[in-house]
Amino acid sequence: MCGIVGIASSNRNVGPLIVDCLKKLEYRGYDSVGVAIVGKHGILIRKGAGKIDSVDEAKCLRCLEGNVGIGHTRWATHGPPTDENAHPHTDCEGRIAVVHNGIIENYMELKKMLIAKGHVFRSSTDTEVIAHLLEENARNNSDFFDVFRRTVRSLSGSYALAVVSVMAPGKIFFARKHSPLVIGLGKDVMFVASDIPAFLDFTNKVIVLNDGELGYIDSGSVYMETIEGKPIDVSSRILVVPWTAEQARKEGFPHFMLKEIHEQPLVIGETIRGFGIDYEKGAEMLVNGKNIFVTAAGTSFHASLYFALLTMKLSSQKVIPFISSEYEVYAHVASEDDVLLAVSQSGETIDTLAALRAFKQKGAKVVSLTNVIGSVIARESDRQIYMKAGPEIGVAATKTFTVQLTALTWLSILISHHTGKIGENELKEINSSLKELPSLVEKTINLYSGWSKELSNFMAKKASAYYLSRGLGVPIALEGALKLKEIAYIHAEGYPAGESKHGPIALVEKNFPVVFVSIEKSLEKRLHGNVEEMKARGAHTIGIIPKDSGLRELFDRTAILPSSNEFLTPILGVVPLQLLAYYTAVEKGYDPDKPRNLAKTVTVE
Ligand code: F6R
């Protein structure tokens, strides 16, 4: 994620303003922070690892003096959260400063080229290449906007950028592709920021940039053009935002949970674009283990279970999944030839950490998948893979779950490729279906928001519900039940559908809600039998099924998922269940962002 801010004023000292605006964006990241101001004698920078208040207290970011400046609050993606990796980043001479949100995919090749030309890098971030590339392009060009435009054209990946330079001291240059960026138009002061709440105390006149737009602000004006160089009529783009600052932080959504559900296409896209060497090395370490174990807690365990099922199905490689608090018995049988995959959004969950430590004591290797760079689970593992979900504020995991599923699916595919079960052609095919995943998730959200809301009226009146599936759908059923239980406080159980007749079906009576998740065509017939068993007892059946399913006419209510590769369908299948839990909690008058008795990070055993 990361939050960026740029402020150009005719008469104000912008140091304190930038710090105040960054604090409004702290929800986008809080690993490190920094400010660059164009001062009388050049660019002044203060930055460091840590939260905004503590870095400001230690280094007085707000004391920097000048009328034009940029700032950044970081959610680390490339390089750990250190002072050196904190933004802004500069060129060799310190005449250009850059803040960036996103991932520059071609940074390695650009960095090699720039090093060959003599540029000296100080950080391990992808962002620093932009500063040096600007410097390189400015060697024979005194028009800094033209330099900026040419530089942006040679970047691939995602970016929201704000740049200042002594070569154009009154201006802040900006560009957007796949990462959000907005302009705020105040009186004698102009803003560029990742999000509207940053400047809402000063102005509610905004321009929301589209992908492929760039330009600059000074204290009294905005210039914008497309990346192809076509000027944009700025006046036709100005909006007046009617939100309060709190509403704006949620981007107009009533709760963070709903905002985060809607963010899934974006962060899944970021995650897919981030598939690289860390995944390949992680897969290699897992494949080389005699036994593969995978562990996690709660929602992360559901994603881990999916990984185990998919890997066994695709590669015939045995994977042993276990809930991390139950680690003793699994660690007891582990040896130095084994590998553990530890999955944790926060990277801090004590049970998962305990499992990791117990396996390490046995000499096993550990690969981790976390959302927080430098978290303790990441630090203590032998190989780290980072998902790119950005900070999740709602206590109930939503976007981090679908991002985990996406990341773990890719890991599983790489393992199957290593073991020779998936060939080059198939890998290419999977790659292209993965590229469609963000838009399919978006389609699913749009198709089933109204459906879930309507269903929530029924669900809110119920005391219990079952979520059933077979095979790859089981983790999704488990997750659907957990979501409903934790935020709507309805007793909900998820389990493999075949288990029904071994006990649970005793509870079923007229209008008892049973949600069926169908993923695999090969298991459809047997699932059909389980649906009939429930219907015969008067259950109200709800089907989450793929487009080509033969069960279309079977259920009382049905959500038909957009067509996709079979092992990506579970990622779509959980979306209506997240929405159902959300709307049911709201219908019952609960705050889904802060469920009772729960904490976002569980650091007690
Ligand atoms: C449920 C939820 C929890 C977490 C669990 C593990 O919505 O968020 O079940 O999944 O506490 O947390 P991490 O992934 O941080 O280890």
Boltz pocket constraint, residues with backbone or C-beta under 6 A from the ligand:
constraints:
  - pocket:
      binder: B
      contacts: [[A, 297], [A, 298], [A, 299], [A, 300], [A, 301], [A, 343], [A, 344], [A, 345], [A, 346], [A, 347], [A, 348], [A, 349], [A, 352], [A, 395], [A, 396], [A, 397], [A, 398], [A, 482], [A, 486], [A, 599], [A, 600], [A, 601], [A, 602]]
      max_distance: 6.0
